Amino acid sequence: MSVVSLTESAATKVRQLIERDGRAGYALRLKVVGGGCSGLQYQLMFDDKIGEWDQKSEEHGVPVVVDSKSAVYLLGTKVDYVDDLNGAGFKIENPNATSTCGCGQSFGA
């Protein structure tokens, strides 16, 4: 089972960004760091350095990497990409979050 899953929409957007930025061979890394109004926040980035303890998976053809410390907070998380009248961006649905801030960029667990 993957720690983090991507919807087809999110995977499509990630592939577009990888191609646009010339980052062939990179993985999408999802990380949890301290900060934000709820205590923890998400970081999404491209990474070509995969550590020995990283959790690796592939979602719709996109390599996804989560470090072992973040995996505790992210197990079962779904990443979607939405583009509607309210704006466009990645939306993270984390079943482990016990609280979230109004902007949706930070959470408590």
Residue pairs with C-beta under 8 A, 6 or more apart in sequence:
2 55
2 57
2 59
2 64
3 55
3 57
3 64
3 66
3 71
3 74
3 75
3 76
3 77
4 30
4 57
4 59
4 64
4 66
4 74
4 77
4 78
4 79
5 59
5 77
5 78
5 79
6 14
6 28
6 59
6 60
6 62
6 64
6 78
6 79
6 80
7 60
7 78
7 79
7 80
7 81
8 60
9 80
9 81
9 82
10 79
10 80
10 81
10 90
11 59
11 60
11 61
11 62
12 60
12 81
13 81
13 90
14 28
14 62
14 81
15 61
15 62
17 23
17 46
18 24
18 26
18 46
21 46
23 46
23 48
25 48
26 46
26 47
26 48
26 63
27 46
27 47
27 48
27 50
27 56
27 62
27 63
27 64
27 65
28 44
28 45
28 46
28 47
28 62
28 63
28 64
28 65
29 43
29 44
29 45
29 46
29 47
29 64
29 65
29 66
29 67
30 42
30 43
30 44
30 64
30 65
30 66
30 70
30 74
30 77
30 79
30 92
31 42
31 43
31 44
31 45
31 66
31 67
31 70
32 40
32 41
32 42
32 43
32 69
32 70
32 73
32 74
33 40
33 41
33 43
34 40
34 41
35 41
35 106
36 101
36 105
36 106
36 107
37 101
37 106
38 99
38 100
38 101
38 106
38 107
38 108
39 106
39 107
39 108
39 109
40 73
40 106
40 107
40 108
40 109
41 105
41 106
41 107
42 92
42 105
42 106
42 107
44 79
44 90
47 65
50 56
50 65
51 67
53 67
53 68
54 65
54 66
54 67
54 68
55 65
55 66
55 67
55 68
55 71
56 63
56 64
56 65
57 63
57 64
58 64
66 74
73 94
73 96
73 109
74 94
74 96
75 96
76 94
76 95
76 96
77 92
77 93
77 94
77 95
77 96
78 92
78 93
79 90
79 91
79 92
79 93
80 90
80 91
80 92
80 93
81 88
81 89
81 90
81 91
82 88
82 89
82 91
91 104
92 104
94 107
96 109
97 107
97 108
97 109
98 107
98 108
98 109
99 107
99 108
100 106
100 107
100 108
101 107
